Amino acid sequence: MFSGETAASNAAVGLSEASENALSIPRWLYVATGGAAIGASALLAGFITDRRLLNRIHTYGSTLSSWHPLYHWGRHFGAAIGILLATIIIVRGLTGPQIPTVNAAIIIVFAGFRAGITIVIYAFGNVWTVLNPARSITTAIPTIPRSIQIPYPSRFGRWPALCGLFGLIWIETTTGITARPTLLALVIFGYLLVSIIGAMIFQEAWFRNIDPVSVFFRFYSRAAPLKWTNGQLRVSIPAMTLVGNSRVDPTVTNETQHVSSETIADGGANQVDTAETTTHSQSQSEYTDSAASSSSECLRESPPLIEDRSDVAVAIMLVWELTFSGFVTTTQGGAIIRTIVAGGIPPVITYLSLFIGGFITFYAAFVLAGRIASNRLLTTWSADDLTVAFAPSLIAIAVGYHLAHYVGFFLSLSPSLFDAVVSPFAPPSNPIILTLPAWISAFNIVFVLVGHLIAIWVAHSTAYQLFPSRLQAIRSQYPFIFVMMGYTIVSLWLISLPTATPPFVG
C-alpha cells in the first residue's frame, strides 16, 4: 500500500461496471429539483410550528407482541446463518477463484453486507445483533475469569469504534480488497479473531463502543421503523425515532434527574449499562404534552444514540465515507487526484489527506454550527449540548446517501448474490450481472433529497423539544440546516458526475 501505487476503489466500481451510470436526466431538471427541495427544507423550518402535530408524528406507533418460542428459535437460526456465512467467506476467499464477480466471499461481503444487510437494517431493524458471528461465538464460550475481564473506561466513548471505522473504510478504498478474495478472507478472519478476544475481555462494551461493524449497524438501525425488544415489535414512522435520540433530554427539569441507562434490550439481548445521571438547568415546564411523555418513555428503553462528541463523529463519518467514495469514483475527482500526484505527492498520501481532511471539515462544520446556535440564543444549553441534540438527524442523511450509492449496485449483483449464497462452492461459469435501465440513476437524486428532507424534519422536531420559545426553536435550527444543506449540495453534485475507475489502482 505504501509502494507508490494505491487502489481507491468503491465497492460498486470494484465489482460491477453495470452500476457506473452517469446522470441520464436533463441537468436543468436536476438543478431545479435539488434547489426546490433544499428551499422547501428551509420553509419547513419556519412555518410548521404546531407542537402537538410535531409530537404526534414522531411519537406515532404501536407495539406488537410476537410468539416467544418463534422469536427464540429465530435468534438461534440467525446466529447459525451468521456463522455459516463467515465460514463461507473465509474458506472461499482463500480457496475459491480469484475473480471478484465469481468469488462468493467478495459477493457476500460487499453486495450482501455492505449493501444488502445495511439496507435491511435501516428498513427492518438491527438484525446484525443476531447475525454477528463474533457475538454468537463468545456467547457460547464459557465466561472467562473476572480477573481477565477489563471494565471499559467510559471516558473513551466510541472513539475506538470511530478509529475502527476509519481503518475498515481505508482498507476498502486503498487496498483493492473488492477484487482480492484472499486479502478479504484474511481481513475477515482477523476481524473475527480480534472481536472474539475483545468481547471476552470487555464483554458487551466491546460491541457497543469498540467494534466498528456493530456500531456502524447500530447507528443505521435507529432510523428503522421497526424495533425489536425482548420479542416485542414496535412500529413507528421511519426515522422518527431519531427525534430526541440523544443524551440531551428536554423533558428533564432541575428537580428531576434522568438515569439514561437502564436494563435494555439491544436486538433482544438483555444488557445493563453503567448508570449515569445528568441534569439540565433550563426548565422545560411548558413541554408537558402527553405525546412527548410517551416519546420520552420509549427512548428510555435503551440508551440514547448520541451521547457525546464521539457519537457525533461516528454519525458524521457515516455521511463522509459515502461522500468520499463518491468523490474518488468520479472523473472530476480522479482528475483532481492526478493533479495533486503530478505535483509530487505520493498517491497514498493524497488519498489519506483527502479522507482525513474531508472528515475534519465535515465534523468541524457541524461543531461550529452548534457554537453559532448557542451564541446566538439566550439559552442555558451549551454548544456541546446542541451539537449532540441535533446529531441524530445526520443518520437520515446517511441513509439517503447509502441508498443512492448502493441500491443500483445491489440490484445489479442480486443474481450473483443469490448464486453465491445458494451454491458458494459451485460458482457459475458465467455470472449474471444485471444491466439496469438508465432511469434508475434518477432515484439516486430522490434518495439524497428525501434523506435531506427527513433530516430537516428531525432537526425541526428536536428544536421544538429543546426550546419552549418558538422563536428560539426556529433560530436554533438555522446553523445546522445550513451545514446539512452543504452536505446535500456536495452529494448532489457528485451523483451528477460520470463515474470512472479511480486513478492509481494497483
Salt bridges, closest charged atoms under 4 A:
GLU172 OE1 - ARG114 NE 3.11
GLU204 OE2 - ARG135 NH1 3.11
ASP249 OD2 - HIS258 ND1 3.36
ASP249 OD2 - ARG300 NH2 2.97
ASP266 OD2 - ARG208 NH1 3.33
ASP273 OD2 - ARG208 NE 3.65
ASP289 OD2 - ARG52 NH1 2.76
GLU297 OE2 - ARG300 NH1 3.31
GLU301 OE1 - LYS227 NZ 3.91
GLU307 OE2 - ARG158 NH2 2.79
ASP311 OD1 - ARG158 NE 2.40
GLU321 OE1 - ARG114 NH2 2.81
ASP384 OD2 - ARG247 NH2 2.74
ASP384 OD1 - ARG309 NE 2.85
ASP385 OD1 - ARG247 NH1 3.00
